[in-house]
Amino acid sequence: MKTHQSEFSLERMAHVFEVTRGGYHRFIKALPPKRAQANEHLTEKIHKLFEASRRTYGSPRIRAELRAQGETCSRKRVARLMQQVGLAAKMRRRFKATTRQDRKAMPTPNLLKQNFTAAAPNQVWVADITYIHTWEG
């Protein structure tokens, strides 16, 4: 109604939307609900804690920090508020072992003994073929 006040009269819009003019004015002047104010206050604290953790804390850790500061809130509420403002924790990738060592295998003998000089071409060849898949593993 506020955006179209220049085009239409307030009485006409109130009649179309089936609201009273007094109700409209009360709505405009009303403060936000207490829960919304509490959520705004909590969101500010969440944002500060999130930045202090270098954007690594998720909702469980943020909630634990808030509880330590004396705030009472649930993990789901913290998660919802974080999602509303677009805060998401950075996940650290887990280490993945790419090779499995056979403890029983004997190491291949070192025939060159770190002497990589050759008297003529095609006498010494060096390669790393650990990336090639074999049926033996």
N, C-alpha and C positions, 0 to 999 in steps of 0.2 A: 504494500500500500504506500510505503514511504517513497518508493522509486517512481510511482505513477501519480504522485500528489499534484504535479504540475499539469497533468492532462485531465484528471477527473476530480470531482469534489470529494471530500472525506465522507460526507453523508451518503453519497451514491455508492462509493466503494464499500462502506460499512454495510449498506443494504444488500449489495451483491454478495458479499462474503458472509452475510448473516452474523455479523458481530456488532456490538454496540460501540459507539464512539468512545465512551468512557473506558470500556474494556481494552480498546486499542491503545489508548493513552496510558493505561496502567501497564500494559504489556511493554510499551516502549520504555517507560521509566523504571520498570522492575529490575532488580538486581538478579544476576544469575543464581540458580539454586546453590545451596550450600555444598552439595556433592560436586557440582561443577567447579566451584571455587576450590574445594579440597583437591580435586583432580589436577587443577592448574598448579596449585602449590606443590603437589607431589611430583608432577611432571618436571617442574624446575629442579627439584632435588634429584630426580632420576637422571636428568640431563647432566648435572654437575658430577654425579658419581660415575656416570658413563664416560665422560671426558677424563675424569681423574684416573680411570682404569685403562686409559689409552684405547678406548672403544673395544675392550675385550670381554667385559662382564656382560652376561646375559641376565635374564629376569631372576633366576634363583640367587645369584650372587648380589645383584642390586637389592633384592628384597632383604637378604641377610644384612647388608650394610645399613639399610633403612631401619631394620629392627634394632640394630646396634645403636642407632641414633635416637631410638625411642618412638619411631613411627610405627603405626599398626596398619598393615595392608597385606593382602594376599599376593601370592606369586602370579596368579592369573590377572589380577588387577594391574600389577606392574607390567606384565607382558602385554596387556591390552594397551596401556598408556604408551609403552615403548613403540608398539606397532603403529599407533596413531600418529606419532611424531616421526616415524621412520628411523628408529634406532635399532640396529641389528649388530650383534657381537661378531667380531672377526673370528672365524674358526681357524685353529692351527691344524695344519695337515699332520696326520699321523705318519710315523715312519713305516715304510713298507720295505721289507727285505726283498730284494730282487733276485738273489741267488741263495741257494741252500748248499751249504758245505757238507760234503761227505767226509765224515770223520775217519772212515776206514781207508779212504783212497790214498794211494802213495803219490807224492809229488813227482812230476816229470823231471828227469835229470836236466841240469843246466849244462848243456854241451858247450856253450860259448863262454861261460864264466865271465860275463860282462865285457868280453873282448869283441867289439863290433867292427873291427877293422878287417878288411878282406884284401887278399893279394890280387884277386881278379873278380870280374863281375859274375854273378850267379853262384857264388860259393857259400854265402851266408844269407839266409832269409829269416826275417823276424816278423812275427804277426801276432795279433791278439784275437783269438777266435772264440772268446768266452761268450760272445753274444749269439753265436750260432746254436740253434736248438738241435740236440741229438737225441736219439732214442735212449741213450744211456743216462741222460740227465745233465 
